[in-house]
């Protein structure tokens, strides 16, 4: 069965170009031209990946991204003309898995789609290969089978990348990971020294799991090197 991509783009010319190309690549495409339609289709249709424009007529793309992330860990690629480092960090920090800046080549877009789907499948296979595998760190309980994270019995909603970072650190207690190692382990791509992506994800992850993100208990900064999950030996 072909993988289905939800394409959310209000520019009809760009939408048609991208949709036709994806179909030629063997994907099924579900089309939405505004935010409201995107949310309705996402709730109704089974999709494997979302390509989401930031500039939409009925809703801000980042608001739509947050809504999608409330109930799903599917890969979401941001596609927008807003390509500054600040916008990239903001988009990724809101739960996007990757960012495609306009103008872009269809070859690059296809490569990013394939990489995101591949990472999603690999991670899902790894997690479901160990039924009910739990990692406990003080008040945190991380279920590697169903992506659930509990703190004192209450569930914490994490994005896919936040969960992957947390589980990587938790399953390697007291090991220090550089930012490059974290990026290459989680994103499965070469690291070229852009700290923004890692910094945003660590900050948002701490905001969700720590009592005081400015004085973290779980994810410790090793200055000049990287991060670790500190546990008693």
Residue frames as a rotation matrix with the C-alpha (Angstrom) as fourth column:
UNK 1
0.572 0.820 0.000 0.00
0.820 -0.572 0.000 0.00
0.000 0.000 -1.000 0.00
UNK 2
-0.102 -0.618 0.780 1.34
0.553 -0.687 -0.472 3.43
0.827 0.383 0.412 -0.96
UNK 3
-0.506 -0.126 -0.853 2.20
0.817 -0.387 -0.428 5.86
-0.276 -0.913 0.299 1.81
UNK 4
0.375 0.760 0.531 -0.18
0.823 -0.536 0.186 8.80
0.426 0.368 -0.827 2.06
UNK 5
-0.731 -0.637 -0.244 1.00
0.682 -0.688 -0.249 12.39
-0.009 -0.348 0.937 2.40
UNK 6
0.505 0.831 -0.234 -1.23
0.829 -0.543 -0.137 15.23
-0.240 -0.125 -0.963 3.58
UNK 7
-0.570 -0.685 0.454 -0.14
0.798 -0.594 0.105 18.30
0.197 0.422 0.885 1.60
UNK 8
0.476 0.684 -0.553 -1.22
0.794 -0.604 -0.065 21.62
-0.379 -0.408 -0.831 3.14
UNK 9
-0.717 -0.684 -0.133 -0.40
0.499 -0.637 0.588 24.48
-0.487 0.355 0.798 0.76
UNK 10
0.206 0.905 -0.372 -2.69
0.349 -0.423 -0.836 27.34
-0.914 0.042 -0.403 -0.33
UNK 11
-0.197 -0.330 -0.923 -0.73
-0.740 -0.568 0.360 28.37
-0.643 0.754 -0.132 -3.45
UNK 12
0.713 0.646 0.271 -2.49
-0.335 0.654 -0.678 26.38
-0.616 0.393 0.683 -6.17
UNK 13
0.683 -0.501 -0.531 0.48
-0.576 0.076 -0.814 26.36
0.448 0.862 -0.237 -8.54
UNK 14
-0.414 -0.857 0.308 2.93
-0.865 0.264 -0.428 25.12
0.285 -0.444 -0.850 -5.91
UNK 15
-0.040 0.496 0.868 0.36
-0.683 0.620 -0.386 22.68
-0.729 -0.608 0.313 -4.57
UNK 16
0.890 0.434 -0.140 -0.24
-0.380 0.536 -0.754 21.13
-0.252 0.724 0.642 -7.99
UNK 17
0.327 -0.855 -0.402 3.49
-0.693 0.072 -0.717 20.92
0.642 0.513 -0.569 -8.76
UNK 18
-0.541 -0.557 0.630 4.34
-0.841 0.358 -0.406 19.22
0.000 -0.749 -0.662 -5.45
UNK 19
0.183 0.711 0.679 1.31
-0.601 0.627 -0.495 16.89
-0.778 -0.317 0.543 -5.49
UNK 20
0.883 0.146 -0.447 2.00
-0.464 0.417 -0.781 15.73
0.072 0.897 0.436 -9.06
UNK 21
-0.029 -0.977 -0.214 5.64
-0.755 0.162 -0.636 15.10
0.655 0.143 -0.742 -8.27
UNK 22
-0.485 -0.117 0.867 4.81
-0.798 0.464 -0.384 13.10
-0.357 -0.878 -0.319 -5.14
UNK 23
0.578 0.762 0.294 2.31
-0.508 0.617 -0.601 11.02
-0.639 0.198 0.743 -7.08
UNK 24
0.669 -0.416 -0.616 4.95
-0.546 0.287 -0.787 10.28
0.505 0.863 -0.035 -9.71
UNK 25
-0.436 -0.869 0.236 7.20
-0.778 0.232 -0.584 9.13
0.453 -0.438 -0.777 -6.87
UNK 26
-0.523 0.281 -0.805 4.54
0.151 0.960 0.237 6.62
0.839 0.003 -0.544 -5.87
UNK 27
-0.949 0.190 -0.252 2.87
0.230 -0.130 -0.964 8.41
-0.216 -0.973 0.079 -2.95
UNK 28
-0.016 0.976 0.216 -0.83
0.895 -0.082 0.439 8.97
0.446 0.200 -0.872 -2.43
UNK 29
-0.931 -0.340 0.131 -1.62
0.276 -0.893 -0.356 12.64
0.238 -0.295 0.925 -1.79
UNK 30
0.153 0.944 -0.291 -4.43
0.987 -0.129 0.100 14.14
0.057 -0.302 -0.951 0.26
UNK 31
-0.568 -0.429 0.703 -4.80
0.559 -0.827 -0.053 17.87
0.604 0.363 0.709 -0.42
UNK 32
0.379 0.627 -0.681 -5.72
0.891 -0.447 0.084 20.74
-0.251 -0.638 -0.728 1.91
UNK 33
-0.057 -0.353 0.934 -5.57
0.687 -0.693 -0.220 24.41
0.725 0.629 0.282 0.95
UNK 34
0.044 0.016 0.999 -6.13
-0.535 -0.844 0.037 25.97
0.844 -0.536 -0.028 4.39
UNK 35
-0.792 -0.509 0.337 -5.68
-0.522 0.278 -0.807 25.17
0.317 -0.815 -0.486 8.06
UNK 36
-0.124 0.836 0.535 -9.27
-0.860 0.179 -0.479 24.25
-0.496 -0.519 0.696 8.84
UNK 37
0.696 0.365 -0.619 -9.39
-0.675 0.627 -0.389 21.80
0.245 0.689 0.682 5.96
UNK 38
-0.244 -0.884 -0.398 -6.05
-0.511 0.466 -0.722 20.33
0.824 0.027 -0.566 7.07
UNK 39
-0.752 -0.022 0.659 -7.31
-0.644 0.239 -0.727 19.58
-0.141 -0.971 -0.194 10.57
UNK 40
0.305 0.943 0.129 -10.55
-0.834 0.330 -0.443 18.09
-0.460 0.027 0.887 9.24
UNK 41
0.595 -0.125 -0.794 -8.73
-0.568 0.633 -0.525 15.80
0.568 0.764 0.306 6.80
UNK 42
-0.509 -0.861 0.015 -6.11
-0.584 0.332 -0.741 14.82
0.632 -0.386 -0.672 9.38
UNK 43
-0.488 0.420 0.765 -8.86
-0.731 0.282 -0.621 13.66
-0.476 -0.863 0.169 11.74
UNK 44
0.538 0.841 -0.059 -10.64
-0.689 0.399 -0.605 11.80
-0.485 0.366 0.794 8.95
UNK 45
0.767 -0.279 -0.578 -7.90
-0.413 0.475 -0.777 10.30
0.491 0.835 0.249 6.78
UNK 46
0.767 -0.627 0.133 -5.05
0.323 0.558 0.764 7.88
-0.554 -0.543 0.631 7.55
UNK 47
0.849 -0.529 0.013 -1.83
-0.288 -0.482 -0.828 9.65
0.444 0.699 -0.561 6.59
UNK 48
0.629 -0.699 -0.340 1.84
0.761 0.644 0.083 8.79
0.161 -0.311 0.937 7.01
UNK 49
-0.518 -0.805 -0.288 3.41
0.815 -0.567 0.121 12.25
-0.261 -0.172 0.950 6.73
UNK 50
0.685 0.710 -0.163 2.33
0.644 -0.695 -0.320 15.91
-0.340 0.114 -0.933 6.61
UNK 51
-0.564 -0.722 0.402 3.85
0.811 -0.576 0.105 18.67
0.155 0.385 0.910 4.49
UNK 52
0.414 0.768 -0.489 2.67
0.887 -0.462 0.026 21.93
-0.206 -0.444 -0.872 6.03
UNK 53
-0.185 -0.374 0.909 3.00
0.546 -0.808 -0.222 25.49
0.817 0.455 0.354 4.72
UNK 54
-0.667 -0.121 -0.735 3.37
0.728 -0.318 -0.608 28.14
-0.161 -0.940 0.300 7.44
UNK 55
-0.853 0.322 -0.410 1.47
-0.327 -0.943 -0.062 30.93
-0.407 0.081 0.910 5.67
UNK 56
-0.718 0.674 0.175 -2.14
0.684 0.636 0.357 29.75
0.129 0.376 -0.918 5.43
UNK 57
-0.590 0.488 0.643 -5.31
-0.005 -0.799 0.602 31.81
0.808 0.352 0.473 4.86
UNK 58
0.411 0.906 0.106 -7.50
-0.155 -0.045 0.987 30.61
0.899 -0.422 0.121 7.74
UNK 59
0.993 -0.119 -0.025 -4.93
0.050 0.217 0.975 29.78
-0.111 -0.969 0.222 10.42
UNK 60
0.339 -0.941 -0.006 -1.29
-0.940 -0.339 0.043 30.22
-0.043 -0.009 -0.999 11.33
UNK 61
0.360 -0.239 -0.902 0.75
-0.389 0.840 -0.378 27.21
0.848 0.487 0.210 10.24
UNK 62
-0.731 -0.682 0.024 2.42
-0.278 0.265 -0.923 26.95
0.623 -0.682 -0.383 13.64
UNK 63
-0.336 0.715 0.613 -0.99
-0.891 -0.031 -0.453 26.80
-0.305 -0.699 0.647 15.33
UNK 64
0.645 0.539 -0.542 -1.95
-0.714 0.678 -0.175 23.96
0.273 0.500 0.822 13.00
UNK 65
-0.139 -0.806 -0.575 1.34
-0.296 0.588 -0.753 22.24
0.945 0.066 -0.320 13.78
UNK 66
-0.809 -0.152 0.567 0.63
-0.577 0.028 -0.816 22.39
0.108 -0.988 -0.111 17.49
UNK 67
0.182 0.956 0.229 -2.87
-0.936 0.240 -0.259 20.99
-0.303 -0.167 0.938 16.97
UNK 68
0.551 -0.030 -0.834 -1.53
-0.507 0.782 -0.363 18.09
0.663 0.622 0.416 14.92
UNK 69
-0.451 -0.867 -0.210 1.12
-0.291 0.366 -0.884 17.36
0.843 -0.338 -0.418 17.54
UNK 70
-0.238 0.426 0.873 -1.46
-0.971 -0.088 -0.222 17.03
-0.018 -0.900 0.435 20.33
UNK 71
0.562 0.626 0.541 -2.59
-0.598 0.759 -0.258 13.65
-0.572 -0.179 0.801 19.00
UNK 72
0.985 -0.148 0.092 0.10
0.169 0.678 -0.716 12.43
0.044 0.720 0.692 16.63
UNK 73
0.311 -0.946 -0.088 3.81
-0.186 -0.151 0.971 11.74
-0.932 -0.286 -0.223 16.36
UNK 74
0.650 -0.038 0.759 3.74
0.706 0.398 -0.585 11.34
-0.280 0.916 0.286 12.57
UNK 75
-0.476 -0.877 -0.069 6.55
0.759 -0.449 0.471 13.13
-0.444 0.172 0.879 10.70
UNK 76
0.745 0.662 -0.081 5.67
0.562 -0.688 -0.459 16.73
-0.359 0.297 -0.885 9.80
UNK 77
-0.392 -0.859 0.330 7.72
0.908 -0.303 0.289 18.76
-0.148 0.413 0.898 7.33
UNK 78
0.322 0.398 -0.859 7.40
0.269 -0.908 -0.320 22.56
-0.908 -0.128 -0.399 7.36
UNK 79
-0.274 -0.356 0.894 7.40
0.961 -0.068 0.267 24.14
-0.034 0.932 0.361 3.90
UNK 80
0.716 0.546 -0.435 7.61
0.581 -0.811 -0.062 27.93
-0.387 -0.209 -0.898 3.85
UNK 81
0.468 -0.520 0.715 9.25
0.449 -0.556 -0.699 30.99
0.761 0.648 -0.027 2.34
UNK 82
0.770 -0.208 0.603 10.10
-0.583 -0.614 0.533 32.07
0.259 -0.762 -0.594 5.90
UNK 83
0.749 -0.482 -0.454 13.56
0.285 0.854 -0.436 30.55
0.598 0.197 0.777 5.89
UNK 84
0.170 -0.732 0.660 15.60
-0.682 -0.571 -0.458 32.43
0.712 -0.373 -0.596 8.52
UNK 85
-0.651 -0.507 -0.565 17.36
0.059 0.709 -0.703 30.55
0.756 -0.491 -0.432 11.29
UNK 86
-0.839 0.393 0.377 14.90
-0.505 -0.301 -0.809 32.01
-0.204 -0.869 0.451 13.80
UNK 87
0.130 0.954 -0.269 11.91
-0.991 0.121 -0.052 30.70
-0.017 0.273 0.962 11.88
UNK 88
-0.033 -0.222 -0.974 13.59
-0.350 0.916 -0.197 27.33
0.936 0.335 -0.108 11.44
UNK 89
-0.925 -0.363 -0.116 14.22
-0.009 0.324 -0.946 27.04
0.381 -0.874 -0.303 15.17
UNK 90
-0.548 0.794 0.264 10.66
-0.755 -0.333 -0.565 28.12
-0.361 -0.509 0.782 15.93
UNK 91
0.248 0.670 -0.699 9.16
-0.895 0.435 0.099 25.66
0.371 0.601 0.708 13.48
UNK 92
-0.234 -0.415 -0.879 11.28
-0.082 0.910 -0.407 22.76
0.969 -0.023 -0.246 14.69
UNK 93
-0.968 -0.162 0.192 10.69
-0.186 -0.051 -0.981 23.72
0.169 -0.985 0.019 18.31
UNK 94
-0.224 0.964 0.145 6.93
-0.945 -0.179 -0.274 23.50
-0.238 -0.198 0.951 17.76
UNK 95
0.125 0.257 0.958 7.30
-0.312 0.927 -0.208 19.85
-0.942 -0.273 0.196 16.78
UNK 96
0.808 0.098 -0.581 8.23
-0.589 0.114 -0.800 19.79
-0.012 0.989 0.150 13.09
UNK 97
0.692 -0.558 0.458 10.62
0.339 0.811 0.477 17.05
-0.637 -0.174 0.750 12.01
UNK 98
-0.383 -0.814 0.436 12.22
0.839 -0.110 0.533 18.97
-0.386 0.570 0.725 9.17
UNK 99
0.309 0.377 -0.873 12.08
0.080 -0.925 -0.371 22.28
-0.948 0.045 -0.316 7.32
UNK 100
-0.171 -0.295 0.940 11.98
0.963 0.153 0.223 22.93
-0.210 0.943 0.257 3.57
UNK 101
-0.170 0.040 -0.985 12.63
0.158 -0.985 -0.067 26.58
-0.973 -0.167 0.161 2.66
UNK 102
0.641 0.433 0.634 11.06
0.713 -0.030 -0.700 28.02
-0.284 0.901 -0.328 -0.49
UNK 103
0.546 0.410 -0.730 12.21
-0.821 0.435 -0.370 28.07
0.166 0.802 0.575 -3.20
UNK 104
-0.031 -0.511 0.859 13.23
-0.540 0.732 0.416 24.41
-0.841 -0.451 -0.299 -3.12
UNK 105
-0.576 -0.173 -0.799 14.04
-0.783 0.396 0.479 21.70
0.234 0.902 -0.364 -5.61
UNK 106
0.556 0.826 -0.093 11.65
-0.786 0.558 0.264 18.79
0.271 -0.073 0.960 -5.99
UNK 107
0.204 -0.577 -0.791 14.62
0.057 0.813 -0.579 16.44
0.977 0.074 0.199 -5.67
UNK 108
-0.809 -0.502 0.306 15.51
-0.224 -0.219 -0.950 17.93
0.544 -0.837 0.065 -2.27
UNK 109
-0.165 0.841 0.516 11.89
-0.984 -0.177 -0.026 17.79
0.070 -0.511 0.856 -1.14
UNK 110
0.638 0.408 -0.653 11.58
-0.460 0.882 0.102 14.13
0.618 0.236 0.750 -2.15
UNK 111
-0.243 -0.829 -0.503 14.80
0.121 0.489 -0.864 13.26
0.963 -0.270 -0.019 -0.34
UNK 112
-0.810 -0.036 0.585 13.54
-0.524 -0.403 -0.750 14.89
0.263 -0.914 0.308 2.85
UNK 113
0.262 0.962 0.082 10.18
-0.951 0.242 0.193 13.13
0.166 -0.128 0.978 2.59
UNK 114
0.503 -0.123 -0.855 11.87
-0.136 0.966 -0.219 9.75
0.853 0.227 0.469 2.11
UNK 115
-0.592 -0.800 -0.093 14.28
0.023 0.099 -0.995 10.38
0.805 -0.591 -0.040 4.98
UNK 116
-0.544 0.455 0.705 11.47
-0.832 -0.402 -0.382 11.42
0.109 -0.795 0.597 7.35
UNK 117
0.574 0.786 -0.231 9.38
-0.764 0.615 0.193 8.36
0.294 0.066 0.954 6.48
UNK 118
0.207 -0.591 -0.779 12.41
0.031 0.800 -0.599 6.09
0.978 0.100 0.184 6.82
UNK 119
-0.793 -0.503 0.343 13.27
-0.276 -0.205 -0.939 7.49
0.543 -0.839 0.023 10.27
UNK 120
-0.126 0.847 0.516 9.67
-0.991 -0.133 -0.024 7.10
0.048 -0.515 0.856 11.37
UNK 121
0.688 0.386 -0.615 9.54
-0.455 0.889 0.048 3.46
0.565 0.247 0.787 10.27
UNK 122
-0.159 -0.849 -0.504 12.90
0.095 0.495 -0.864 2.61
0.983 -0.186 0.002 11.79
UNK 123
-0.790 -0.144 0.595 12.01
-0.517 -0.365 -0.775 4.17
0.329 -0.920 0.214 15.12
UNK 124
0.220 0.949 0.225 8.59
-0.972 0.193 0.136 2.57
0.086 -0.249 0.965 15.20
UNK 125
0.551 -0.071 -0.831 10.11
-0.195 0.958 -0.211 -0.84
0.811 0.279 0.514 14.44
UNK 126
-0.539 -0.834 -0.119 12.74
-0.004 0.144 -0.990 -0.43
0.842 -0.533 -0.080 17.15
UNK 127
-0.616 0.339 0.711 10.20
-0.779 -0.397 -0.485 0.63
0.118 -0.853 0.509 19.75
UNK 128
0.441 0.896 0.050 7.61
-0.896 0.436 0.080 -2.02
0.050 -0.080 0.996 19.00
UNK 129
0.179 -0.456 -0.872 10.29
-0.275 0.828 -0.489 -4.71
0.945 0.327 0.023 18.92
UNK 130
-0.833 -0.452 -0.319 10.52
0.203 0.287 -0.936 -4.56
0.514 -0.845 -0.147 22.72
UNK 131
0.111 0.993 0.043 7.00
0.294 -0.074 0.953 -4.93
0.949 -0.093 -0.300 24.18
UNK 132
0.909 0.415 0.023 6.47
0.124 -0.324 0.938 -2.87
0.397 -0.850 -0.346 27.32
UNK 133
-0.019 -0.969 -0.245 10.14
0.890 0.095 -0.446 -1.99
0.456 -0.226 0.861 27.62
UNK 134
0.900 0.418 0.120 10.26
0.288 -0.781 0.554 0.58
0.326 -0.464 -0.824 30.41
UNK 135
-0.315 -0.949 0.024 13.03
0.638 -0.231 -0.735 2.90
0.703 -0.216 0.678 31.51
UNK 136
0.771 0.590 -0.240 12.60
0.553 -0.432 0.713 4.57
0.317 -0.682 -0.659 34.89
UNK 137
-0.463 -0.847 0.260 14.51
0.554 -0.506 -0.661 7.65
0.692 -0.163 0.704 36.00
UNK 138
-0.986 0.144 -0.088 13.33
0.007 -0.487 -0.873 8.81
-0.168 -0.861 0.479 39.41
UNK 139
-0.293 0.954 -0.069 9.75
-0.161 -0.120 -0.980 10.09
-0.943 -0.276 0.189 38.84
UNK 140
-0.061 0.221 -0.973 9.93
-0.972 -0.234 0.008 9.56
-0.226 0.947 0.229 35.08
UNK 141
-0.103 0.060 0.993 8.71
0.075 0.996 -0.053 6.37
-0.992 0.069 -0.107 33.39
UNK 142
-0.192 -0.092 -0.977 9.55
-0.897 -0.387 0.213 6.05
-0.397 0.918 -0.008 29.70
UNK 143
0.315 0.389 0.866 7.76
0.023 0.909 -0.417 3.35
-0.949 0.151 0.277 27.71
UNK 144
-0.584 -0.665 -0.466 9.83
-0.473 -0.187 0.861 2.56
-0.660 0.723 -0.205 24.62
UNK 145
-0.717 0.362 0.596 7.01
0.576 0.789 0.214 0.43
-0.393 0.497 -0.774 23.20
UNK 146
0.159 0.909 0.384 4.22
0.986 -0.163 -0.023 2.96
0.042 0.383 -0.923 22.94
UNK 147
-0.384 -0.463 0.799 6.14
0.527 -0.820 -0.222 6.28
0.758 0.336 0.559 23.19
UNK 148
0.684 0.716 0.140 4.44
0.264 -0.422 0.867 7.13
0.680 -0.556 -0.478 26.48
UNK 149
-0.586 -0.810 0.028 6.18
0.298 -0.247 -0.922 9.19
0.753 -0.532 0.386 29.16
UNK 150
0.610 0.770 -0.184 4.75
0.414 -0.113 0.903 9.45
0.675 -0.628 -0.388 32.68
UNK 151
-0.621 -0.714 0.324 5.88
-0.002 -0.412 -0.911 11.64
0.784 -0.566 0.254 35.55
UNK 152
-0.911 0.279 0.304 4.44
-0.311 0.018 -0.950 10.70
-0.271 -0.960 0.071 38.91
UNK 153
-0.514 0.711 0.480 1.75
0.544 0.703 -0.457 8.79
-0.663 0.026 -0.748 37.02
UNK 154
0.487 0.678 -0.551 0.70
-0.001 -0.630 -0.776 11.74
-0.874 0.378 -0.306 34.81
UNK 155
0.331 -0.334 0.883 1.32
0.895 0.407 -0.182 11.54
-0.298 0.850 0.434 31.07
UNK 156
-0.006 -0.437 -0.899 3.60
-0.098 -0.895 0.436 14.09
-0.995 0.091 -0.037 29.42
UNK 157
0.845 0.367 0.390 2.98
0.351 0.169 -0.921 14.87
-0.404 0.915 0.014 25.75
UNK 158
-0.099 -0.942 -0.321 6.22
-0.102 -0.311 0.945 14.89
-0.990 0.126 -0.066 23.78
UNK 159
0.583 0.150 -0.799 6.89
-0.794 -0.107 -0.599 15.31
-0.175 0.983 0.057 20.09
UNK 160
0.967 -0.219 -0.129 8.59
0.158 0.916 -0.369 12.47
0.199 0.337 0.920 18.22
UNK 161
0.211 -0.959 0.189 11.99
0.110 -0.169 -0.979 14.17
0.971 0.227 0.070 18.35
UNK 162
0.038 -0.146 0.988 11.65
-0.901 -0.432 -0.029 15.09
0.432 -0.890 -0.148 22.02
UNK 163
0.847 0.316 0.427 10.82
-0.478 0.804 0.352 11.48
-0.232 -0.503 0.833 22.83
UNK 164
0.803 -0.577 -0.151 13.78
0.329 0.640 -0.695 10.20
0.498 0.508 0.703 20.83
UNK 165
-0.028 -0.823 0.567 16.19
-0.341 -0.525 -0.780 12.56
0.940 -0.215 -0.266 22.57
UNK 166
0.225 0.192 0.955 14.82
-0.970 -0.045 0.238 11.64
0.089 -0.980 0.177 26.00
UNK 167
0.963 0.191 0.192 14.90
-0.213 0.971 0.104 7.89
-0.167 -0.141 0.976 25.34
UNK 168
0.546 -0.832 -0.099 18.44
0.198 0.243 -0.950 8.08
0.814 0.499 0.297 23.92
UNK 169
-0.200 -0.624 0.755 19.73
-0.630 -0.509 -0.587 9.86
0.751 -0.593 -0.292 27.01
UNK 170
0.346 0.442 0.828 17.75
-0.935 0.238 0.263 7.68
-0.081 -0.865 0.496 29.42
UNK 171
0.999 0.033 0.008 18.93
-0.031 0.990 -0.135 4.40
-0.012 0.135 0.991 27.88
UNK 172
0.242 -0.970 -0.001 22.53
0.583 0.147 -0.799 5.60
0.775 0.193 0.601 28.10
UNK 173
0.958 0.267 -0.102 22.68
0.236 -0.539 0.809 6.94
0.161 -0.799 -0.579 31.68
UNK 174
0.625 -0.700 -0.346 25.64
0.074 -0.387 0.919 9.13
-0.777 -0.600 -0.190 32.62
UNK 175
-0.151 -0.651 0.744 26.98
0.920 0.182 0.346 9.06
-0.361 0.736 0.572 29.06
UNK 176
-0.053 0.054 -0.997 27.72
-0.046 -0.998 -0.052 12.51
-0.998 0.043 0.056 27.67
UNK 177
0.191 0.180 0.965 26.44
0.938 0.255 -0.233 13.17
-0.288 0.950 -0.121 24.15
UNK 178
-0.825 -0.402 -0.397 27.75
0.230 -0.881 0.414 16.08
-0.517 0.250 0.819 22.11
UNK 179
0.016 0.847 -0.532 25.19
-0.461 -0.466 -0.755 18.10
-0.887 0.257 0.383 20.16
UNK 180
-0.289 -0.209 -0.934 26.54
-0.955 0.132 0.266 16.52
0.068 0.969 -0.238 17.01
UNK 181
-0.990 -0.090 -0.107 26.07
-0.079 0.991 -0.104 13.01
0.116 -0.095 -0.989 18.39
UNK 182
-0.460 0.888 -0.003 22.52
0.125 0.062 -0.990 13.80
-0.879 -0.456 -0.140 19.49
UNK 183
0.071 0.494 -0.866 21.64
-0.789 -0.504 -0.352 15.25
-0.611 0.708 0.354 16.09
UNK 184
-0.467 -0.328 -0.821 23.12
-0.829 0.487 0.277 12.36
0.309 0.810 -0.499 14.11
UNK 185
-0.990 0.117 0.081 21.58
0.069 0.894 -0.443 9.74
-0.124 -0.433 -0.893 16.41
UNK 186
-0.312 0.942 -0.120 18.08
0.211 -0.055 -0.976 11.23
-0.926 -0.330 -0.182 16.33
UNK 187
0.374 0.472 -0.798 17.85
-0.584 -0.549 -0.598 12.88
-0.721 0.690 0.070 12.91
UNK 188
0.366 -0.307 0.878 20.07
0.491 0.866 0.098 10.27
-0.791 0.395 0.468 11.17
UNK 189
0.859 -0.142 0.491 21.75
0.385 -0.452 -0.805 13.02
0.336 0.881 -0.333 9.16
UNK 190
-0.152 -0.988 -0.032 25.16
0.865 -0.117 -0.487 14.65
0.478 -0.102 0.873 9.12
UNK 191
0.669 0.300 -0.681 25.67
0.662 -0.656 0.362 17.46
-0.338 -0.693 -0.637 11.63
UNK 192
0.116 -0.608 0.785 27.10
0.781 -0.432 -0.450 20.71
0.613 0.666 0.425 10.29
UNK 193
-0.729 -0.599 -0.332 27.38
0.652 -0.460 -0.603 22.68
0.208 -0.656 0.726 13.50
UNK 194
-0.416 0.664 0.621 23.94
-0.290 -0.744 0.602 24.36
0.862 0.070 0.502 13.61
UNK 195
-0.967 -0.075 -0.242 23.12
0.197 0.373 -0.907 24.29
0.158 -0.925 -0.346 17.33
UNK 196
-0.649 0.736 0.192 19.67
-0.750 -0.662 0.000 25.90
0.127 -0.144 0.981 17.01
UNK 197
0.063 0.730 -0.681 17.77
-0.485 0.618 0.618 22.67
0.872 0.292 0.393 16.38
UNK 198
-0.250 -0.231 -0.940 19.28
0.580 0.742 -0.336 20.83
0.775 -0.629 -0.051 19.37
UNK 199
-0.984 -0.179 0.015 19.03
0.101 -0.622 -0.777 23.87
0.149 -0.762 0.630 21.66
UNK 200
-0.429 0.896 0.117 15.34
-0.826 -0.442 0.350 24.38
0.365 0.054 0.929 20.92
UNK 201
0.221 0.540 -0.812 14.45
-0.194 0.841 0.506 20.71
0.956 0.046 0.290 21.43
UNK 202
-0.499 -0.459 -0.735 16.41
0.630 0.391 -0.671 20.43
0.596 -0.798 0.094 24.69
UNK 203
-0.959 0.152 0.237 14.82
-0.257 -0.819 -0.514 23.64
0.116 -0.554 0.825 26.00
UNK 204
-0.122 0.989 -0.078 11.30
-0.854 -0.065 0.516 22.48
0.506 0.129 0.853 25.18
UNK 205
0.098 0.093 -0.991 11.96
0.165 0.980 0.108 18.97
0.981 -0.174 0.081 26.53
UNK 206
-0.818 -0.438 -0.373 13.23
0.448 -0.079 -0.891 20.39
0.361 -0.896 0.261 29.82
UNK 207
-0.752 0.579 0.315 10.18
-0.626 -0.777 -0.066 22.62
0.207 -0.246 0.947 30.00
UNK 208
0.187 0.883 -0.430 7.98
-0.647 0.440 0.622 19.53
0.739 0.162 0.654 29.92
UNK 209
0.399 -0.038 -0.916 9.83
0.333 0.937 0.106 17.12
0.854 -0.347 0.387 32.23
UNK 210
-0.615 -0.741 -0.269 11.67
0.550 -0.158 -0.820 19.34
0.565 -0.652 0.505 34.71
UNK 211
0.309 0.632 -0.711 10.24
0.941 -0.311 0.132 21.03
-0.138 -0.710 -0.691 37.78
UNK 212
0.644 -0.227 -0.730 12.62
-0.097 -0.972 0.216 23.93
-0.758 -0.068 -0.648 37.14
UNK 213
0.868 -0.261 0.423 14.02
0.492 0.336 -0.803 24.05
0.067 0.905 0.420 33.61
UNK 214
0.651 -0.656 0.382 16.64
-0.475 -0.745 -0.469 26.59
0.592 0.124 -0.796 34.69
UNK 215
-0.264 -0.709 0.655 18.01
-0.958 0.274 -0.089 24.08
-0.116 -0.650 -0.751 37.20
UNK 216
0.338 0.541 -0.770 17.41
-0.743 0.655 0.135 20.71
0.578 0.526 0.624 35.50
UNK 217
0.235 -0.150 0.960 17.34
-0.774 0.568 0.278 17.48
-0.587 -0.809 0.018 37.42
UNK 218
0.687 0.175 0.705 17.19
0.130 0.925 -0.357 15.04
-0.714 0.337 0.613 34.52
UNK 219
0.668 -0.440 0.600 18.97
0.694 0.075 -0.716 16.46
0.270 0.895 0.355 31.48
UNK 220
0.554 -0.572 -0.604 22.26
0.335 -0.511 0.791 17.93
-0.762 -0.641 -0.092 32.63
UNK 221
0.935 -0.354 0.017 24.44
-0.163 -0.471 -0.867 20.27
0.315 0.808 -0.498 30.58
UNK 222
0.431 -0.899 -0.079 28.12
0.720 0.290 0.631 19.35
-0.544 -0.328 0.772 30.43
UNK 223
0.774 0.020 -0.633 29.53
-0.158 -0.962 -0.223 22.74
-0.614 0.272 -0.741 29.54
UNK 224
-0.004 -0.782 -0.623 31.59
-0.886 -0.286 0.365 22.83
-0.463 0.554 -0.692 26.39
UNK 225
-0.914 -0.333 0.234 30.66
-0.222 0.890 0.399 19.24
-0.341 0.313 -0.887 25.53
UNK 226
-0.623 0.733 -0.273 26.95
-0.163 0.220 0.962 18.42
0.765 0.644 -0.018 25.46
UNK 227
0.060 0.779 0.624 24.24
-0.953 -0.142 0.268 16.74
0.298 -0.611 0.734 27.55
UNK 228
-0.798 -0.219 -0.562 23.67
-0.089 0.964 -0.250 13.67
0.596 -0.150 -0.789 29.69
UNK 229
0.478 0.876 0.065 20.98
-0.352 0.124 0.928 11.98
0.805 -0.466 0.368 31.75
UNK 230
-0.525 -0.759 0.385 22.45
-0.623 0.035 -0.781 11.86
0.580 -0.650 -0.491 35.22
UNK 231
0.685 0.687 -0.243 21.63
-0.338 0.595 0.730 8.79
0.645 -0.418 0.639 37.30
UNK 232
0.355 -0.547 0.758 23.10
-0.882 0.073 0.466 7.38
-0.310 -0.834 -0.457 40.47
UNK 233
-0.139 -0.517 -0.845 25.59
-0.699 0.656 -0.287 4.60
0.702 0.550 -0.452 39.77
